[in-house]
Amino acid sequence: MEDDKEELPGTMPVNMGPMAAPESDHKTITVDYADENDGGIGVCGWILTGLSWILVLATMPFSFCVCFKVVQEYERAVIFRLGRLLQGGSRGPGIFFILPCIESYSKVDLRTSVFDVPPQEVLTKDSVTVSVDAVVYYRVSNATVSVANVENAHHSTRLLAQTTLRNMLGTKNLHEILGDRESISSDMQNTLDDATDSWGIKVERVEIKDVRLPVQLQRAMAAEAEAAREARAKVIAAEGEQKASRALKEAAEVISLSPAALQLRYLQTLNTISAEKNSTIIFPLPIDFLQHFFNNKE
């Protein structure tokens, strides 16, 4: 049983960083490296390594200018010896040592980066063409994996974000795209994070920036909204007329109980007209005088 648990030579388990899952769900990614103790570089490799050390010792202290390198706090260096990864993973921050001629290194920036997803023409589920763009925040969580497992992790993440945005929005209706941006951004972040996990990339945040609609669709939606507002206005006006008619009916019943109240209302109306329209000339005619003529006619 112990033999089954031994790791294959030339492989190294690489931790995915602080954002990895608990131990029960821990993911392990294997990358090749040159083990200095198992002779993986071969006889020729050992000869070249010895010659490189002789060159360093023969040219001291000038060789120190070439052999000692410095990486910043936010950087890591991934070292290759004769094309194979060195044991121990990435180096840094601070000073590290490389052998001339047989070793090379790549610097990896661990800071959070951001890029804009170009506007994507998407056909929604309800057959509406929209143009959507987004912004993605990501960082390198494992420098060794980002160099060894993918040719260009940053460019690959950008292309994957574009295709993921088109694929996700193609399954949504227009009203879902306009109203559920937060859920779409969250789903897109989870999808990108799972896909770039094997590249050593951690997607931290995705935001939908703008949704552009065709001009004809904008006009149609504006006309629909205007028609809906006009319909609501007519309903409100009709309800007001109904309430006003009921109030007038109640007022007429009150005035009919007292003939003097009608005369007072008549005088109040004259007062209002004289205050607002001074150019209008009104000749008041008593209602009792007209009532006299009506009685004679009868």
Secondary structure, DSSP 8 states (H G I E B T S, - for coil): -HHHHS--TTEEEE---TT---GGG---EEEEEE-TTTTTTHHHHHHHHHHHHHHHHHTTTTTHHHHEEEE-TTEEEEEEETTEEETT--B-SEEEE--TTTEEEEEEE-S-EEEEEEEEEEE-TTS-EEEEEEEEEEEES-HHHHHHS-S-HHHHHHHHHHHHHHHHHTTS-HHHHHH-HHHHHHHHHHHHHHHTGGGTEEEEEEEEEEEE--HHHHHHHHHHHHHHHHHHHHHHHHHHHHHHHHHHHHHHHHHHT-HHHHHHHHHHHHHHHHHH-TT-------HHHHHHHHHHH-
